[in-house]
Amino acid sequence: MLKFGWASREFTPPGPALVQGQKYIRVARSARDPLTLTALAIEGQDPADAVIWISCDLCNIPEALHRAVRERLEERLPEVSPEGVILSSTHTHDGPTLQEGPYPHPGGDVMPIAEVREWVAGRAVEAASEAWERRAPRLFGRAFGHAVVGHNRRAVYADGTAQMYGSTNRPDFMHIEGYEDHSLDVMAIWEPDGSLCGLVVDVPCPSQVEENLTEWSADYWHEVRLELRDRFGPDLYVLPLCGAAGDQSPHFLLYGPQEEEMRRRRGVTERQEIARRIGRGVGDALACTEPAEGDDTLAHRARRLELPGRTVTEAECEWARRELDRTIEAGDDQELWWPRRLRQVIECFEEDRPMPDLPADVHVLRLGDTVVATNPFELYLDYGLRIKARSPAAQTIVAQLAGVRYMGAYLPTDRAARGGHYGAHPVSAPAAGEGGRMLVEETLEMINEVWGE
């Protein structure tokens, strides 16, 4: 029987701090709801395959946090390989900034970024250590369902261009760019007596109902935790994962007014409506799910990829120039991450060199007949679907924003790159189609490797 251990910590910063997730500076001094991290320790027969997964209400996982947590756990838990420590984020845009560079520090009483990072790292190490110490033989099972949460957020127009959150109320609007995935992947952990102790829930949608607060917020995952605990018990652990969702969002490009009207009729917020849908989907999935008996396979693989940087086109360079001019005219601080990224794109075009290659840490974890595959990107949905479609596992879960996110945020498809705009332009996506295909093939190779065991 596999061993599992759970632990959780709140990590809401104890003082005013910078918020991560927009092109401008925000400072939060209070919390709309608590920021939470949850750790799940998993151990099988081979100690080399042991994993501690830490899911955090953060925008992304910066390298400095990743390194700090792994180094401290290596000292505290030498029996766990540093490669077996996986951090992932729910991609809330209302969590703390943990890396120097994107935003100049505003001074005053705002906590230094290093101090906030130290606070979060300490809480993560505490939770991971407790989860490892509390590991015990427990039952495992998988389930699958649906919940309408994410929607494609890119509108395409008659001239072939696309726009994130583009208006559909235009004469030249043609169609929404891509597919939507309403799948709900669930892994359940039970005590030997059959009582449910924790859930891993993967939703292919970032936690971004409210993206520009000056308060700390876990966004819709806060309501999801409340909903699931109301259904399954107040002590339930919930480890949230964000599935492949680089082109997805909880916002509607179509049907927004109708959805808002129906929420008013029900008397719920958008976040509560999402939690209601996820709770119902998880409940339906678990109603016909029992623990897997007899298959205690655990296998873990990690690999560092170098995705090739894309070549900047003249049109992409011109778009970057226009955007840079706009920031200058608006009086924006030119040391913010957005103007600096724009200048980098322009320089690459002028110097006739591609964008830098993009490192990417990928993990594949097999539990019984289930596989979990990670990547550090805002991965366009098509890539996640390719991995799922070709995987030999009975159920394949794709988790994005897991591991270090380096200079690139998005990994778009060729179709999206042709459409352009934020999320598909080199300024926010240094790699594109070729890099995405490499990620898919390397991930499937790793999945087939662990499946062979």
C-alpha positions as CSV (number, residue, x, y, z in Angstrom):
1,M,0.0,0.0,0.0
2,L,1.3,3.5,-0.9
3,K,2.0,5.9,1.9
4,F,0.4,9.4,1.9
5,G,0.8,12.3,4.2
6,W,-1.0,15.7,4.2
7,A,-0.3,19.1,5.7
8,S,-1.3,22.7,5.1
9,R,-0.3,26.2,6.1
10,E,-1.6,29.7,5.6
11,F,1.0,32.0,4.1
12,T,-0.7,35.4,3.8
13,P,2.1,38.0,4.2
14,P,2.3,39.5,7.7
15,G,2.7,43.0,6.4
16,P,2.2,45.2,3.3
17,A,3.8,43.6,0.2
18,L,4.0,43.7,-3.6
19,V,1.3,41.8,-5.5
20,Q,2.3,39.6,-8.5
21,G,0.3,39.4,-11.8
22,Q,-0.1,42.6,-13.7
23,K,1.9,45.1,-15.7
24,Y,1.8,47.7,-12.9
25,I,2.7,48.0,-9.2
26,R,0.1,46.9,-6.6
27,V,0.5,46.7,-2.9
28,A,-1.7,44.6,-0.6
29,R,-2.3,45.5,3.0
30,S,-5.2,43.2,3.8
31,A,-6.7,39.9,2.8
32,R,-10.0,39.2,1.1
33,D,-9.4,35.5,1.9
34,P,-6.3,33.6,3.2
35,L,-3.5,32.4,0.9
36,T,-2.9,28.7,1.5
37,L,-0.3,26.1,0.5
38,T,-1.0,22.3,0.8
39,A,1.6,19.6,0.8
40,L,1.1,16.0,-0.2
41,A,3.9,13.4,0.5
42,I,3.8,10.1,-1.4
43,E,6.1,7.2,-0.7
44,G,6.2,3.8,-2.4
45,Q,8.6,0.8,-2.3
46,D,11.5,2.6,-3.8
47,P,12.7,5.7,-1.8
48,A,14.1,7.2,-5.0
49,D,10.5,7.7,-6.3
50,A,9.2,9.5,-3.2
51,V,7.5,12.9,-3.9
52,I,6.4,15.9,-1.9
53,W,4.1,18.1,-3.9
54,I,3.4,21.6,-2.6
55,S,0.6,23.5,-4.2
56,C,0.5,27.3,-3.5
57,D,-1.9,30.2,-4.0
58,L,0.7,32.0,-6.1
59,C,1.0,33.5,-9.6
60,N,4.0,31.3,-10.4
61,I,7.0,29.6,-8.7
62,P,10.1,31.7,-9.0
63,E,13.5,30.1,-9.0
64,A,14.6,31.6,-5.7
65,L,11.6,30.1,-3.9
66,H,12.0,26.8,-5.6
67,R,15.7,26.7,-4.6
68,A,15.1,27.8,-1.0
69,V,12.5,25.2,-0.4
70,R,14.5,22.3,-1.9
71,E,17.7,23.2,-0.1
72,R,16.1,23.4,3.3
73,L,14.2,20.2,2.8
74,E,17.4,18.5,1.6
75,E,18.9,19.3,5.1
76,R,15.7,18.4,7.0
77,L,14.7,15.4,5.0
78,P,17.8,13.9,3.4
79,E,15.9,10.7,2.5
80,V,13.9,12.7,0.0
81,S,15.6,13.6,-3.3
82,P,15.5,17.4,-4.1
83,E,14.1,16.4,-7.5
84,G,11.2,14.8,-5.7
85,V,10.1,18.1,-4.3
86,I,7.5,19.7,-6.7
87,L,6.1,23.2,-6.2
88,S,3.1,24.4,-8.3
89,S,0.9,27.4,-8.3
90,T,-2.9,28.0,-8.8
91,H,-2.0,31.2,-10.8
92,T,-3.9,33.6,-8.7
93,H,-3.1,37.2,-9.7
94,D,-3.6,38.3,-6.1
95,G,-0.6,36.6,-4.4
96,P,2.7,38.1,-3.3
97,T,5.7,38.9,-5.5
98,L,8.6,36.6,-4.6
99,Q,11.3,37.5,-7.1
100,E,13.3,40.6,-7.6
101,G,13.1,42.2,-11.1
102,P,9.5,42.4,-12.3
103,Y,8.5,45.4,-10.1
104,P,10.7,48.1,-8.6
105,H,10.2,48.1,-4.8
106,P,8.1,51.2,-3.8
107,G,9.9,51.7,-0.4
108,G,8.1,52.8,2.7
109,D,6.6,50.1,4.9
110,V,6.3,47.6,2.1
111,M,8.1,44.3,3.0
112,P,11.2,43.6,1.0
113,I,10.7,40.9,-1.6
114,A,13.4,38.7,0.0
115,E,11.6,38.9,3.4
116,V,8.3,37.8,1.9
117,R,10.0,35.0,0.0
118,E,11.6,33.9,3.3
119,W,8.2,33.8,4.9
120,V,6.6,31.7,2.2
121,A,9.5,29.3,2.0
122,G,9.5,28.8,5.7
123,R,5.8,27.9,5.6
124,A,6.3,25.6,2.7
125,V,9.1,23.7,4.4
126,E,7.0,23.4,7.6
127,A,4.1,21.9,5.6
128,A,6.3,19.6,3.5
129,S,8.1,18.3,6.6
130,E,4.8,17.7,8.5
131,A,3.3,15.9,5.5
132,W,6.3,13.6,5.2
133,E,6.3,12.8,9.0
134,R,2.6,12.0,8.8
135,R,2.8,9.7,5.9
136,A,1.0,6.4,6.5
137,P,-0.5,3.6,4.4
138,R,-3.7,5.0,2.9
139,L,-6.0,4.1,0.0
140,F,-5.9,5.8,-3.4
141,G,-8.4,6.2,-6.2
142,R,-8.9,8.2,-9.3
143,A,-12.1,9.8,-10.7
144,F,-13.1,11.9,-13.7
145,G,-15.9,14.4,-14.2
146,H,-16.8,17.8,-15.7
147,A,-17.3,21.3,-14.4
148,V,-17.7,24.4,-16.7
149,V,-15.0,26.8,-15.4
150,G,-12.5,27.8,-18.1
151,H,-13.2,29.4,-21.5
152,N,-11.0,30.2,-24.4
153,R,-10.0,33.9,-24.0
154,R,-8.8,34.8,-27.5
155,A,-11.1,36.4,-30.1
156,V,-10.1,36.1,-33.8
157,Y,-10.9,38.8,-36.4
158,A,-11.4,38.9,-40.2
159,D,-7.7,39.9,-40.9
160,G,-6.5,36.8,-39.0
161,T,-5.3,38.7,-35.9
162,A,-6.3,37.5,-32.4
163,Q,-6.6,39.3,-29.1
164,M,-6.7,38.1,-25.5
165,Y,-10.0,39.2,-24.0
166,G,-10.8,40.8,-27.4
167,S,-14.3,42.2,-28.0
168,T,-16.8,39.9,-29.8
169,N,-19.1,42.9,-30.4
170,R,-17.3,44.0,-33.6
171,P,-18.3,43.6,-37.2
172,D,-15.0,41.9,-38.0
173,F,-15.3,39.3,-35.2
174,M,-15.0,35.8,-36.7
175,H,-14.7,33.2,-34.0
176,I,-13.1,32.1,-30.7
177,E,-9.6,30.8,-31.4
178,G,-9.6,27.4,-29.7
179,Y,-11.2,24.6,-27.8
180,E,-12.4,24.6,-24.2
181,D,-11.7,21.8,-21.7
182,H,-14.2,21.3,-18.9
183,S,-12.7,18.1,-17.6
184,L,-12.2,17.5,-13.9
185,D,-9.4,15.2,-12.9
186,V,-9.6,14.0,-9.3
187,M,-7.4,11.8,-7.1
188,A,-8.8,10.8,-3.7
189,I,-7.0,9.6,-0.7
190,W,-8.8,7.6,2.0
191,E,-7.9,6.4,5.4
192,P,-7.8,2.6,5.8
193,D,-11.2,2.8,7.5
194,G,-12.7,4.3,4.3
195,S,-13.0,7.9,5.5
196,L,-11.9,10.5,2.9
197,C,-8.9,12.6,4.1
198,G,-7.8,14.5,1.0
199,L,-8.4,15.3,-2.7
200,V,-6.2,16.4,-5.5
201,V,-8.3,18.4,-8.0
202,D,-7.1,19.5,-11.4
203,V,-9.1,22.2,-13.2
204,P,-7.9,23.5,-16.6
205,C,-8.4,27.2,-15.7
206,P,-6.3,29.7,-13.8
207,S,-7.6,31.1,-10.5
208,Q,-8.4,34.5,-11.9
209,V,-11.9,35.7,-11.5
210,E,-10.6,38.8,-9.8
211,E,-7.2,39.7,-11.3
212,N,-6.3,43.2,-10.1
213,L,-7.1,43.4,-6.4
214,T,-5.0,45.3,-3.8
215,E,-5.9,42.5,-1.3
216,W,-4.6,39.0,-0.9
217,S,-6.9,36.4,-2.4
218,A,-6.8,32.7,-3.4
219,D,-9.6,33.6,-5.9
220,Y,-12.1,30.8,-6.7
221,W,-10.0,28.1,-4.9
222,H,-11.0,29.7,-1.6
223,E,-14.7,29.0,-2.3
224,V,-13.8,25.6,-3.7
225,R,-12.1,24.6,-0.5
226,L,-15.1,25.7,1.5
227,E,-17.5,23.9,-0.9
228,L,-15.6,20.6,-0.8
229,R,-15.2,20.7,3.0
230,D,-18.9,21.3,3.4
231,R,-19.6,18.2,1.3
232,F,-16.9,15.9,2.6
233,G,-15.9,17.1,6.0
234,P,-14.3,20.1,7.7
235,D,-10.8,18.5,8.0
236,L,-10.5,17.6,4.3
237,Y,-7.2,18.5,2.6
238,V,-7.5,19.9,-0.9
239,L,-4.5,20.1,-3.2
240,P,-5.4,22.3,-6.2
241,L,-3.8,21.9,-9.6
242,C,-4.1,24.1,-12.7
243,G,-4.5,22.0,-15.9
244,A,-3.2,23.1,-19.3
245,A,-4.9,26.5,-19.6
246,G,-2.6,29.1,-21.3
247,D,-5.5,30.2,-23.5
248,Q,-8.2,29.7,-20.9
249,S,-9.8,31.9,-18.3
250,P,-12.9,32.0,-16.1
251,H,-14.1,35.1,-18.0
252,F,-16.6,34.8,-20.8
253,L,-16.0,36.4,-24.2
254,L,-19.6,35.3,-25.1
255,Y,-22.6,34.9,-22.8
256,G,-21.1,37.2,-20.0
257,P,-24.4,39.2,-19.5
258,Q,-26.5,36.0,-19.4
259,E,-24.2,34.3,-16.9
260,E,-24.2,37.5,-14.7
261,E,-28.0,37.6,-14.8
262,M,-28.3,33.9,-13.7
263,R,-25.9,34.5,-10.8
264,R,-28.0,37.4,-9.6
265,R,-31.1,35.1,-9.8
266,R,-29.2,32.5,-7.7
267,G,-27.8,35.1,-5.3
268,V,-24.2,33.9,-5.8
269,T,-20.9,35.5,-6.8
270,E,-18.9,34.2,-9.8
271,R,-16.4,32.5,-7.5
272,Q,-19.2,30.8,-5.6
273,E,-20.8,29.7,-8.9
274,I,-17.5,28.1,-10.0
275,A,-17.1,26.4,-6.6
276,R,-20.7,25.1,-6.9
277,R,-19.9,23.6,-10.3
278,I,-16.6,22.0,-9.1
279,G,-18.2,20.7,-5.9
280,R,-21.0,19.1,-7.9
281,G,-18.6,17.6,-10.4
282,V,-16.3,16.1,-7.7
283,G,-19.3,14.8,-5.8
284,D,-20.7,13.0,-8.9
285,A,-17.3,11.6,-9.7
286,L,-16.7,10.2,-6.2
287,A,-20.2,8.8,-5.8
288,C,-19.2,5.9,-8.1
289,T,-15.5,5.7,-7.2
290,E,-13.8,3.2,-4.8
291,P,-10.2,2.9,-3.8
292,A,-7.9,1.0,-6.2
293,E,-7.0,-2.4,-4.7
294,G,-3.7,-4.1,-5.3
295,D,-1.9,-1.6,-7.5
296,D,0.7,0.2,-5.4
297,T,3.0,1.3,-8.3
298,L,4.8,4.6,-7.7
299,A,7.3,5.9,-10.3
300,H,8.7,9.4,-10.7
301,R,10.9,10.9,-13.4
302,A,12.2,14.5,-13.8
303,R,13.9,16.0,-16.9
304,R,15.3,19.4,-17.8
305,L,14.4,20.5,-21.3
306,E,15.7,23.4,-23.4
307,L,13.0,24.6,-25.6
308,P,14.2,26.5,-28.7
309,G,13.6,30.3,-28.7
310,R,11.4,31.5,-31.5
311,T,12.5,34.0,-34.2
312,V,10.9,37.4,-33.9
313,T,9.2,38.6,-37.1
314,E,9.1,42.1,-38.4
315,A,5.4,42.4,-37.5
316,E,6.1,41.2,-34.0
317,C,8.9,43.7,-33.6
318,E,6.6,46.6,-34.8
319,W,3.9,45.5,-32.4
320,A,6.5,45.6,-29.6
321,R,7.7,49.1,-30.7
322,R,4.1,50.4,-30.6
323,E,3.6,49.0,-27.2
324,L,6.9,50.4,-25.9
325,D,6.0,53.8,-27.3
326,R,2.6,53.6,-25.5
327,T,4.3,52.9,-22.2
328,I,6.6,55.9,-22.6
329,E,3.8,58.2,-23.6
330,A,1.8,57.0,-20.6
331,G,4.7,57.8,-18.3
332,D,5.1,54.1,-17.1
333,D,8.2,53.2,-15.2
334,Q,10.5,51.8,-17.8
335,E,12.1,49.4,-15.2
336,L,8.8,47.4,-14.9
337,W,9.0,44.0,-16.5
338,W,6.7,44.8,-19.4
339,P,8.8,47.6,-21.0
340,R,12.0,45.6,-20.4
341,R,10.5,42.6,-22.1
342,L,9.4,44.7,-25.0
343,R,12.9,46.1,-25.4
344,Q,14.3,42.6,-25.4
345,V,12.1,41.5,-28.3
346,I,13.1,44.6,-30.3
347,E,16.8,43.9,-29.7
348,C,16.5,40.3,-30.8
349,F,14.9,41.4,-34.1
350,E,17.4,44.2,-34.7
351,E,20.4,41.9,-33.9
352,D,18.9,39.1,-36.1
353,R,19.0,36.5,-33.3
354,P,16.2,34.3,-31.9
355,M,14.8,34.7,-28.4
356,P,16.9,32.8,-25.8
357,D,16.3,29.1,-25.4
358,L,13.9,28.4,-22.6
359,P,14.7,25.9,-19.8
360,A,11.8,23.8,-18.6
361,D,11.7,21.2,-15.8
362,V,9.2,18.4,-16.5
363,H,8.0,15.8,-14.0
364,V,6.0,12.6,-14.7
365,L,4.5,10.8,-11.7
366,R,2.8,7.4,-12.0
367,L,0.4,6.2,-9.2
368,G,-1.1,2.9,-10.1
369,D,-2.8,3.3,-13.5
370,T,-2.8,7.1,-13.2
371,V,-0.2,9.5,-14.6
372,V,0.5,13.1,-13.6
373,A,2.6,15.2,-16.1
374,T,3.9,18.7,-15.2
375,N,5.2,21.7,-17.0
376,P,6.2,25.2,-15.8
377,F,4.2,27.2,-18.4
378,E,0.9,28.7,-19.1
379,L,0.5,25.8,-21.5
380,Y,-2.0,26.2,-24.4
381,L,-4.8,23.7,-24.1
382,D,-4.0,21.9,-27.4
383,Y,-0.6,20.6,-26.0
384,G,-2.3,19.2,-22.9
385,L,-4.9,17.5,-25.0
386,R,-2.2,15.9,-27.2
387,I,-0.5,14.5,-24.1
388,K,-3.7,13.1,-22.7
389,A,-4.9,11.6,-26.0
390,R,-1.6,9.7,-26.6
391,S,-0.9,8.6,-23.0
392,P,-1.3,4.9,-22.3
393,A,-2.5,5.6,-18.7
394,A,-6.1,5.0,-17.7
395,Q,-6.2,8.6,-16.6
396,T,-3.6,11.3,-17.4
397,I,-3.5,14.6,-15.4
398,V,-1.6,17.6,-16.8
399,A,-0.5,20.2,-14.3
400,Q,0.9,23.5,-15.6
401,L,2.8,26.1,-13.6
402,A,4.6,23.4,-11.7
403,G,8.3,23.9,-11.1
404,V,10.3,27.1,-12.0
405,R,8.9,29.5,-14.5
406,Y,11.9,31.3,-16.1
407,M,11.6,34.2,-18.5
408,G,8.7,32.8,-20.4
409,A,5.2,32.5,-19.2
410,Y,3.1,31.2,-22.1
411,L,3.7,28.3,-24.5
412,P,1.4,29.0,-27.4
413,T,0.5,27.0,-30.5
414,D,1.5,28.0,-34.1
415,R,-2.1,29.0,-34.6
416,A,-2.0,31.4,-31.7
417,A,1.4,32.7,-32.7
418,R,0.1,33.7,-36.1
419,G,-2.8,35.5,-34.4
420,G,-0.4,37.4,-32.2
421,H,-1.2,39.6,-29.1
422,Y,-0.4,39.1,-25.5
423,G,0.0,35.4,-24.5
424,A,1.2,34.5,-28.0
425,H,3.7,37.2,-28.8
426,P,7.4,36.7,-28.1
427,V,7.3,39.3,-25.3
428,S,5.3,36.9,-23.2
429,A,6.1,33.6,-25.1
430,P,9.8,33.3,-26.0
431,A,9.1,29.8,-27.3
432,A,6.1,28.7,-29.4
433,G,5.1,25.8,-31.7
434,E,8.4,24.0,-32.0
435,G,9.0,24.2,-28.3
436,G,5.4,23.0,-27.6
437,R,5.9,20.0,-29.8
438,M,9.2,19.2,-28.1
439,L,7.5,19.4,-24.7
440,V,4.7,17.0,-25.8
441,E,7.1,14.4,-27.3
442,E,9.5,14.5,-24.3
443,T,6.6,14.2,-21.8
444,L,5.1,11.3,-23.7
445,E,8.5,9.6,-23.7
446,M,8.7,9.9,-19.9
447,I,5.1,8.7,-19.5
448,N,5.9,5.6,-21.6
449,E,9.0,5.1,-19.5
450,V,7.2,5.0,-16.2
451,W,4.4,3.0,-17.8
452,G,6.8,0.3,-18.7
453,E,7.5,-0.3,-15.1
